Amino acid sequence: MTKKELEDKLDELKSDYVRIQSDLDKLVYVRGRASSAEEQLIRLEKEIAEVRRQLEEFE
């Protein structure tokens, strides 16, 4: 992947993270099942960390 592709992927992952975090807040508020959203956030955190690590290799 190029540096630009990694930066674009990082932006997309961050956007997904914010959206899911908002969904999780709503689920918690209405006492819904939040475990799925929590799992998605954990997965996204790992992906974000990996993309950041790859970006550091370019610098």
PyMOL Python script that loads the backbone (N, CA, C, O; Angstrom):
from pymol import cmd

cmd.read_pdbstr("""\
ATOM      1  N   MET A   1       0.840  -1.183   0.000  1.00  0.00           N
ATOM      2  CA  MET A   1       0.000   0.000   0.000  1.00  0.00           C
ATOM      3  C   MET A   1       0.882   1.242   0.000  1.00  0.00           C
ATOM      4  O   MET A   1       1.970   1.264   0.574  1.00  0.00           O
ATOM      5  N   THR A   2       0.380   2.257  -0.654  1.00  0.00           N
ATOM      6  CA  THR A   2       1.097   3.518  -0.645  1.00  0.00           C
ATOM      7  C   THR A   2       0.750   4.288   0.629  1.00  0.00           C
ATOM      8  O   THR A   2      -0.198   3.958   1.342  1.00  0.00           O
ATOM      9  N   LYS A   3       1.543   5.317   0.888  1.00  0.00           N
ATOM     10  CA  LYS A   3       1.296   6.137   2.067  1.00  0.00           C
ATOM     11  C   LYS A   3      -0.083   6.781   1.986  1.00  0.00           C
ATOM     12  O   LYS A   3      -0.798   6.851   2.985  1.00  0.00           O
ATOM     13  N   LYS A   4      -0.454   7.250   0.802  1.00  0.00           N
ATOM     14  CA  LYS A   4      -1.761   7.894   0.603  1.00  0.00           C
ATOM     15  C   LYS A   4      -2.895   6.897   0.868  1.00  0.00           C
ATOM     16  O   LYS A   4      -3.892   7.249   1.499  1.00  0.00           O
ATOM     17  N   GLU A   5      -2.752   5.672   0.396  1.00  0.00           N
ATOM     18  CA  GLU A   5      -3.779   4.651   0.625  1.00  0.00           C
ATOM     19  C   GLU A   5      -3.921   4.354   2.116  1.00  0.00           C
ATOM     20  O   GLU A   5      -5.033   4.187   2.617  1.00  0.00           O
ATOM     21  N   LEU A   6      -2.793   4.288   2.820  1.00  0.00           N
ATOM     22  CA  LEU A   6      -2.836   4.050   4.254  1.00  0.00           C
ATOM     23  C   LEU A   6      -3.503   5.209   4.989  1.00  0.00           C
ATOM     24  O   LEU A   6      -4.293   4.992   5.908  1.00  0.00           O
ATOM     25  N   GLU A   7      -3.189   6.431   4.589  1.00  0.00           N
ATOM     26  CA  GLU A   7      -3.817   7.602   5.209  1.00  0.00           C
ATOM     27  C   GLU A   7      -5.317   7.604   4.969  1.00  0.00           C
ATOM     28  O   GLU A   7      -6.096   7.910   5.871  1.00  0.00           O
ATOM     29  N   ASP A   8      -5.724   7.258   3.739  1.00  0.00           N
ATOM     30  CA  ASP A   8      -7.157   7.185   3.423  1.00  0.00           C
ATOM     31  C   ASP A   8      -7.844   6.097   4.248  1.00  0.00           C
ATOM     32  O   ASP A   8      -8.954   6.291   4.743  1.00  0.00           O
ATOM     33  N   LYS A   9      -7.178   4.955   4.389  1.00  0.00           N
ATOM     34  CA  LYS A   9      -7.747   3.855   5.187  1.00  0.00           C
ATOM     35  C   LYS A   9      -7.873   4.273   6.644  1.00  0.00           C
ATOM     36  O   LYS A   9      -8.872   3.964   7.294  1.00  0.00           O
ATOM     37  N   LEU A  10      -6.867   4.974   7.164  1.00  0.00           N
ATOM     38  CA  LEU A  10      -6.906   5.446   8.544  1.00  0.00           C
ATOM     39  C   LEU A  10      -8.077   6.404   8.749  1.00  0.00           C
ATOM     40  O   LEU A  10      -8.788   6.312   9.749  1.00  0.00           O
ATOM     41  N   ASP A  11      -8.277   7.318   7.807  1.00  0.00           N
ATOM     42  CA  ASP A  11      -9.416   8.242   7.898  1.00  0.00           C
ATOM     43  C   ASP A  11     -10.741   7.489   7.905  1.00  0.00           C
ATOM     44  O   ASP A  11     -11.654   7.828   8.657  1.00  0.00           O
ATOM     45  N   GLU A  12     -10.838   6.466   7.063  1.00  0.00           N
ATOM     46  CA  GLU A  12     -12.066   5.667   6.992  1.00  0.00           C
ATOM     47  C   GLU A  12     -12.299   4.910   8.303  1.00  0.00           C
ATOM     48  O   GLU A  12     -13.423   4.863   8.803  1.00  0.00           O
ATOM     49  N   LEU A  13     -11.248   4.326   8.850  1.00  0.00           N
ATOM     50  CA  LEU A  13     -11.369   3.600  10.114  1.00  0.00           C
ATOM     51  C   LEU A  13     -11.772   4.526  11.253  1.00  0.00           C
ATOM     52  O   LEU A  13     -12.597   4.161  12.091  1.00  0.00           O
ATOM     53  N   LYS A  14     -11.200   5.711  11.285  1.00  0.00           N
ATOM     54  CA  LYS A  14     -11.548   6.685  12.334  1.00  0.00           C
ATOM     55  C   LYS A  14     -13.010   7.090  12.216  1.00  0.00           C
ATOM     56  O   LYS A  14     -13.709   7.216  13.221  1.00  0.00           O
ATOM     57  N   SER A  15     -13.467   7.294  10.991  1.00  0.00           N
ATOM     58  CA  SER A  15     -14.864   7.659  10.761  1.00  0.00           C
ATOM     59  C   SER A  15     -15.794   6.542  11.234  1.00  0.00           C
ATOM     60  O   SER A  15     -16.797   6.799  11.901  1.00  0.00           O
ATOM     61  N   ASP A  16     -15.454   5.310  10.886  1.00  0.00           N
ATOM     62  CA  ASP A  16     -16.246   4.163  11.340  1.00  0.00           C
ATOM     63  C   ASP A  16     -16.262   4.091  12.861  1.00  0.00           C
ATOM     64  O   ASP A  16     -17.298   3.816  13.466  1.00  0.00           O
ATOM     65  N   TYR A  17     -15.112   4.338  13.473  1.00  0.00           N
ATOM     66  CA  TYR A  17     -15.001   4.273  14.932  1.00  0.00           C
ATOM     67  C   TYR A  17     -15.942   5.281  15.592  1.00  0.00           C
ATOM     68  O   TYR A  17     -16.648   4.953  16.546  1.00  0.00           O
ATOM     69  N   VAL A  18     -15.942   6.504  15.076  1.00  0.00           N
ATOM     70  CA  VAL A  18     -16.795   7.557  15.643  1.00  0.00           C
ATOM     71  C   VAL A  18     -18.269   7.196  15.480  1.00  0.00           C
ATOM     72  O   VAL A  18     -19.069   7.398  16.394  1.00  0.00           O
ATOM     73  N   ARG A  19     -18.620   6.663  14.316  1.00  0.00           N
ATOM     74  CA  ARG A  19     -20.014   6.279  14.060  1.00  0.00           C
ATOM     75  C   ARG A  19     -20.453   5.169  15.019  1.00  0.00           C
ATOM     76  O   ARG A  19     -21.536   5.238  15.600  1.00  0.00           O
ATOM     77  N   ILE A  20     -19.617   4.158  15.179  1.00  0.00           N
ATOM     78  CA  ILE A  20     -19.975   3.039  16.057  1.00  0.00           C
ATOM     79  C   ILE A  20     -20.008   3.479  17.510  1.00  0.00           C
ATOM     80  O   ILE A  20     -20.844   3.010  18.283  1.00  0.00           O
ATOM     81  N   GLN A  21     -19.105   4.379  17.889  1.00  0.00           N
ATOM     82  CA  GLN A  21     -19.114   4.905  19.261  1.00  0.00           C
ATOM     83  C   GLN A  21     -20.429   5.630  19.540  1.00  0.00           C
ATOM     84  O   GLN A  21     -21.000   5.501  20.623  1.00  0.00           O
ATOM     85  N   SER A  22     -20.896   6.381  18.568  1.00  0.00           N
ATOM     86  CA  SER A  22     -22.175   7.083  18.711  1.00  0.00           C
ATOM     87  C   SER A  22     -23.326   6.080  18.840  1.00  0.00           C
ATOM     88  O   SER A  22     -24.218   6.244  19.671  1.00  0.00           O
ATOM     89  N   ASP A  23     -23.287   5.046  18.005  1.00  0.00           N
ATOM     90  CA  ASP A  23     -24.306   3.994  18.087  1.00  0.00           C
ATOM     91  C   ASP A  23     -24.277   3.316  19.456  1.00  0.00           C
ATOM     92  O   ASP A  23     -25.324   3.032  20.038  1.00  0.00           O
ATOM     93  N   LEU A  24     -23.083   3.063  19.960  1.00  0.00           N
ATOM     94  CA  LEU A  24     -22.940   2.426  21.263  1.00  0.00           C
ATOM     95  C   LEU A  24     -23.536   3.299  22.361  1.00  0.00           C
ATOM     96  O   LEU A  24     -24.222   2.801  23.253  1.00  0.00           O
ATOM     97  N   ASP A  25     -23.273   4.598  22.293  1.00  0.00           N
ATOM     98  CA  ASP A  25     -23.837   5.515  23.282  1.00  0.00           C
ATOM     99  C   ASP A  25     -25.364   5.443  23.279  1.00  0.00           C
ATOM    100  O   ASP A  25     -25.997   5.448  24.335  1.00  0.00           O
ATOM    101  N   LYS A  26     -25.940   5.376  22.094  1.00  0.00           N
ATOM    102  CA  LYS A  26     -27.401   5.282  21.990  1.00  0.00           C
ATOM    103  C   LYS A  26     -27.910   3.957  22.559  1.00  0.00           C
ATOM    104  O   LYS A  26     -28.919   3.923  23.264  1.00  0.00           O
ATOM    105  N   LEU A  27     -27.205   2.869  22.250  1.00  0.00           N
ATOM    106  CA  LEU A  27     -27.613   1.559  22.763  1.00  0.00           C
ATOM    107  C   LEU A  27     -27.560   1.521  24.287  1.00  0.00           C
ATOM    108  O   LEU A  27     -28.461   0.983  24.930  1.00  0.00           O
ATOM    109  N   VAL A  28     -26.521   2.085  24.853  1.00  0.00           N
ATOM    110  CA  VAL A  28     -26.391   2.112  26.306  1.00  0.00           C
ATOM    111  C   VAL A  28     -27.526   2.940  26.910  1.00  0.00           C
ATOM    112  O   VAL A  28     -28.093   2.576  27.941  1.00  0.00           O
ATOM    113  N   TYR A  29     -27.848   4.053  26.257  1.00  0.00           N
ATOM    114  CA  TYR A  29     -28.904   4.938  26.755  1.00  0.00           C
ATOM    115  C   TYR A  29     -30.253   4.215  26.812  1.00  0.00           C
ATOM    116  O   TYR A  29     -31.007   4.378  27.771  1.00  0.00           O
ATOM    117  N   VAL A  30     -30.554   3.420  25.789  1.00  0.00           N
ATOM    118  CA  VAL A  30     -31.846   2.720  25.745  1.00  0.00           C
ATOM    119  C   VAL A  30     -31.740   1.295  26.300  1.00  0.00           C
ATOM    120  O   VAL A  30     -32.665   0.493  26.167  1.00  0.00           O
ATOM    121  N   ARG A  31     -30.611   1.001  26.914  1.00  0.00           N
ATOM    122  CA  ARG A  31     -30.355  -0.306  27.514  1.00  0.00           C
ATOM    123  C   ARG A  31     -30.446  -1.441  26.493  1.00  0.00           C
ATOM    124  O   ARG A  31     -30.991  -2.511  26.766  1.00  0.00           O
ATOM    125  N   GLY A  32     -29.895  -1.170  25.313  1.00  0.00           N
ATOM    126  CA  GLY A  32     -29.863  -2.185  24.258  1.00  0.00           C
ATOM    127  C   GLY A  32     -28.641  -3.081  24.400  1.00  0.00           C
ATOM    128  O   GLY A  32     -27.838  -2.929  25.321  1.00  0.00           O
ATOM    129  N   ARG A  33     -28.522  -4.013  23.471  1.00  0.00           N
ATOM    130  CA  ARG A  33     -27.389  -4.943  23.489  1.00  0.00           C
ATOM    131  C   ARG A  33     -26.172  -4.255  22.882  1.00  0.00           C
ATOM    132  O   ARG A  33     -26.121  -4.026  21.673  1.00  0.00           O
ATOM    133  N   ALA A  34     -25.211  -3.932  23.707  1.00  0.00           N
ATOM    134  CA  ALA A  34     -24.061  -3.144  23.282  1.00  0.00           C
ATOM    135  C   ALA A  34     -22.826  -3.989  23.001  1.00  0.00           C
ATOM    136  O   ALA A  34     -21.825  -3.455  22.523  1.00  0.00           O
ATOM    137  N   SER A  35     -22.860  -5.269  23.277  1.00  0.00           N
ATOM    138  CA  SER A  35     -21.655  -6.097  23.145  1.00  0.00           C
ATOM    139  C   SER A  35     -21.137  -6.159  21.712  1.00  0.00           C
ATOM    140  O   SER A  35     -19.926  -6.167  21.494  1.00  0.00           O
ATOM    141  N   SER A  36     -22.021  -6.202  20.751  1.00  0.00           N
ATOM    142  CA  SER A  36     -21.593  -6.248  19.350  1.00  0.00           C
ATOM    143  C   SER A  36     -20.843  -4.969  18.965  1.00  0.00           C
ATOM    144  O   SER A  36     -19.800  -5.026  18.314  1.00  0.00           O
ATOM    145  N   ALA A  37     -21.376  -3.832  19.367  1.00  0.00           N
ATOM    146  CA  ALA A  37     -20.723  -2.551  19.068  1.00  0.00           C
ATOM    147  C   ALA A  37     -19.376  -2.473  19.776  1.00  0.00           C
ATOM    148  O   ALA A  37     -18.411  -1.956  19.214  1.00  0.00           O
ATOM    149  N   GLU A  38     -19.302  -2.977  20.991  1.00  0.00           N
ATOM    150  CA  GLU A  38     -18.035  -2.966  21.731  1.00  0.00           C
ATOM    151  C   GLU A  38     -16.992  -3.825  21.016  1.00  0.00           C
ATOM    152  O   GLU A  38     -15.824  -3.444  20.935  1.00  0.00           O
ATOM    153  N   GLU A  39     -17.404  -4.969  20.502  1.00  0.00           N
ATOM    154  CA  GLU A  39     -16.492  -5.842  19.769  1.00  0.00           C
ATOM    155  C   GLU A  39     -15.989  -5.159  18.498  1.00  0.00           C
ATOM    156  O   GLU A  39     -14.816  -5.274  18.143  1.00  0.00           O
ATOM    157  N   GLN A  40     -16.889  -4.449  17.820  1.00  0.00           N
ATOM    158  CA  GLN A  40     -16.484  -3.729  16.610  1.00  0.00           C
ATOM    159  C   GLN A  40     -15.472  -2.637  16.945  1.00  0.00           C
ATOM    160  O   GLN A  40     -14.512  -2.430  16.202  1.00  0.00           O
ATOM    161  N   LEU A  41     -15.681  -1.945  18.051  1.00  0.00           N
ATOM    162  CA  LEU A  41     -14.739  -0.901  18.452  1.00  0.00           C
ATOM    163  C   LEU A  41     -13.362  -1.485  18.755  1.00  0.00           C
ATOM    164  O   LEU A  41     -12.342  -0.903  18.385  1.00  0.00           O
ATOM    165  N   ILE A  42     -13.334  -2.611  19.412  1.00  0.00           N
ATOM    166  CA  ILE A  42     -12.050  -3.270  19.725  1.00  0.00           C
ATOM    167  C   ILE A  42     -11.334  -3.665  18.437  1.00  0.00           C
ATOM    168  O   ILE A  42     -10.124  -3.479  18.306  1.00  0.00           O
ATOM    169  N   ARG A  43     -12.091  -4.211  17.492  1.00  0.00           N
ATOM    170  CA  ARG A  43     -11.511  -4.606  16.202  1.00  0.00           C
ATOM    171  C   ARG A  43     -10.960  -3.384  15.469  1.00  0.00           C
ATOM    172  O   ARG A  43      -9.862  -3.428  14.915  1.00  0.00           O
ATOM    173  N   LEU A  44     -11.727  -2.296  15.470  1.00  0.00           N
ATOM    174  CA  LEU A  44     -11.277  -1.075  14.799  1.00  0.00           C
ATOM    175  C   LEU A  44     -10.038  -0.487  15.463  1.00  0.00           C
ATOM    176  O   LEU A  44      -9.146   0.010  14.776  1.00  0.00           O
ATOM    177  N   GLU A  45      -9.974  -0.538  16.782  1.00  0.00           N
ATOM    178  CA  GLU A  45      -8.794  -0.037  17.485  1.00  0.00           C
ATOM    179  C   GLU A  45      -7.546  -0.791  17.046  1.00  0.00           C
ATOM    180  O   GLU A  45      -6.489  -0.189  16.857  1.00  0.00           O
ATOM    181  N   LYS A  46      -7.665  -2.106  16.882  1.00  0.00           N
ATOM    182  CA  LYS A  46      -6.529  -2.914  16.428  1.00  0.00           C
ATOM    183  C   LYS A  46      -6.142  -2.556  14.995  1.00  0.00           C
ATOM    184  O   LYS A  46      -4.959  -2.449  14.673  1.00  0.00           O
ATOM    185  N   GLU A  47      -7.143  -2.373  14.139  1.00  0.00           N
ATOM    186  CA  GLU A  47      -6.865  -2.005  12.748  1.00  0.00           C
ATOM    187  C   GLU A  47      -6.206  -0.632  12.668  1.00  0.00           C
ATOM    188  O   GLU A  47      -5.264  -0.439  11.900  1.00  0.00           O
ATOM    189  N   ILE A  48      -6.696   0.317  13.454  1.00  0.00           N
ATOM    190  CA  ILE A  48      -6.121   1.662  13.465  1.00  0.00           C
ATOM    191  C   ILE A  48      -4.665   1.599  13.916  1.00  0.00           C
ATOM    192  O   ILE A  48      -3.803   2.248  13.323  1.00  0.00           O
ATOM    193  N   ALA A  49      -4.391   0.832  14.948  1.00  0.00           N
ATOM    194  CA  ALA A  49      -3.015   0.693  15.443  1.00  0.00           C
ATOM    195  C   ALA A  49      -2.115   0.095  14.362  1.00  0.00           C
ATOM    196  O   ALA A  49      -0.978   0.536  14.193  1.00  0.00           O
ATOM    197  N   GLU A  50      -2.606  -0.890  13.638  1.00  0.00           N
ATOM    198  CA  GLU A  50      -1.815  -1.527  12.587  1.00  0.00           C
ATOM    199  C   GLU A  50      -1.530  -0.547  11.444  1.00  0.00           C
ATOM    200  O   GLU A  50      -0.406  -0.490  10.945  1.00  0.00           O
ATOM    201  N   VAL A  51      -2.526   0.211  11.036  1.00  0.00           N
ATOM    202  CA  VAL A  51      -2.321   1.174   9.949  1.00  0.00           C
ATOM    203  C   VAL A  51      -1.345   2.262  10.397  1.00  0.00           C
ATOM    204  O   VAL A  51      -0.494   2.685   9.615  1.00  0.00           O
ATOM    205  N   ARG A  52      -1.456   2.711  11.620  1.00  0.00           N
ATOM    206  CA  ARG A  52      -0.511   3.709  12.138  1.00  0.00           C
ATOM    207  C   ARG A  52       0.912   3.149  12.151  1.00  0.00           C
ATOM    208  O   ARG A  52       1.863   3.861  11.829  1.00  0.00           O
ATOM    209  N   ARG A  53       1.058   1.878  12.524  1.00  0.00           N
ATOM    210  CA  ARG A  53       2.371   1.255  12.523  1.00  0.00           C
ATOM    211  C   ARG A  53       2.942   1.222  11.107  1.00  0.00           C
ATOM    212  O   ARG A  53       4.126   1.495  10.906  1.00  0.00           O
ATOM    213  N   GLN A  54       2.105   0.888  10.131  1.00  0.00           N
ATOM    214  CA  GLN A  54       2.544   0.851   8.747  1.00  0.00           C
ATOM    215  C   GLN A  54       2.928   2.253   8.261  1.00  0.00           C
ATOM    216  O   GLN A  54       3.896   2.411   7.516  1.00  0.00           O
ATOM    217  N   LEU A  55       2.172   3.263   8.681  1.00  0.00           N
ATOM    218  CA  LEU A  55       2.503   4.634   8.287  1.00  0.00           C
ATOM    219  C   LEU A  55       3.845   5.082   8.871  1.00  0.00           C
ATOM    220  O   LEU A  55       4.595   5.815   8.227  1.00  0.00           O
ATOM    221  N   GLU A  56       4.137   4.640  10.079  1.00  0.00           N
ATOM    222  CA  GLU A  56       5.418   4.989  10.692  1.00  0.00           C
ATOM    223  C   GLU A  56       6.592   4.442   9.899  1.00  0.00           C
ATOM    224  O   GLU A  56       7.671   5.035   9.899  1.00  0.00           O
ATOM    225  N   GLU A  57       6.398   3.338   9.234  1.00  0.00           N
ATOM    226  CA  GLU A  57       7.455   2.748   8.395  1.00  0.00           C
ATOM    227  C   GLU A  57       7.811   3.638   7.216  1.00  0.00           C
ATOM    228  O   GLU A  57       8.935   3.584   6.715  1.00  0.00           O
ATOM    229  N   PHE A  58       6.864   4.461   6.766  1.00  0.00           N
ATOM    230  CA  PHE A  58       7.116   5.367   5.647  1.00  0.00           C
ATOM    231  C   PHE A  58       7.961   6.564   6.075  1.00  0.00           C
ATOM    232  O   PHE A  58       8.616   7.196   5.246  1.00  0.00           O
ATOM    233  N   GLU A  59       7.945   6.869   7.357  1.00  0.00           N
ATOM    234  CA  GLU A  59       8.636   8.081   7.834  1.00  0.00           C
ATOM    235  C   GLU A  59      10.032   7.812   8.276  1.00  0.00           C
ATOM    236  O   GLU A  59      10.733   8.731   8.701  1.00  0.00           O
TER     237      GLU A  59
END
""", "prot")
cmd.dss("prot")
cmd.show_as("cartoon", "prot")
cmd.util.cbc("prot")
cmd.orient("prot")
